[in-house]
Amino acid sequence: MRVSRDKLNKLAHTVADTVAGIEEVGFLEDRNTIRQEARKALEALLTQEAGIDNAARLKIASQRKIILEGSQEWEILYRKYYNDEVRKLGI
């Protein structure tokens, strides 16, 4: 899933603001550094998810028979291959 830069920044701000709102949490760094680290973590997760998605799609495309995206068979295979890829990564 592609997320725009603005949406990613907004999400990182929300994470930093939410964590800052927890009384039991104290920052050793300034809030902007926390926001930047949250953004890096979100980017890494989205990149990893894109790789998993791509691997699942490639497995479906490599089938002998042509399976149309959006069909019930495609959806079942996609979920199966997606979950297989997630398990490989230990997530």
Secondary structure, 3 states (H helix, E strand, C coil): CCCCHHHHHHHHHHHHHHHHCCCCCCCCCCHHHHHHHHHHHHHHHHHHHHHHHHHHHHHHHCCCCCCCCCCHHHHHHHHHHHHHHHHHHCC
